[in-house]
Amino acid sequence: FDWARSRLPNKAQPVPPIYQPEVAANAILWAAQHYRREYVVGFSSWKAICGNNFFPSLADKFLASVGYKRQQTEEQKGIDQPDNLFDAAPGAFGAHGRFDTRARRRSIFFLFTKHRTAIYFLLVLVVIVFLLTRLI
């Protein structure tokens, strides 16, 4: 976000919630080792997918009203901000940046996604035990 070309008036930022790059790397590695058609890493992604499936125009209107603002910080962008559109930006950049303090180090939602079969089994077991205790 510090060296991407942008026409936004303020400095660009990822739309919150922000995750560390290791969260995405872990999800990619898991997906490469385990066959499943689709993985959802964050709860906000799940909300967007479900919202788009059931209320597509509502989701579009919501994003049109808040998406532009959420992609920016309050800090003004410098006119001479370097970018990497045509050439590499000068400097040594890594996967981490100025959002490290705000970024989440794990996704509980992805943990549930990875182990959904066991969680479903436990939920069914809890319901069965609850029903049996009500019958006795």
Secondary structure, DSSP 8 states (H G I E B T S, - for coil): --SS----SEEE---SS-B-HHHHHHHHHHHHHS--S----SHHHHHHHHHHHH-HHHHHHHHHHHHHHHTEEEEE--TT----SSS--SS---S--TTTTTSBS--HHHHHHHTHHHHHHHHHHHHHHHHHHHH-
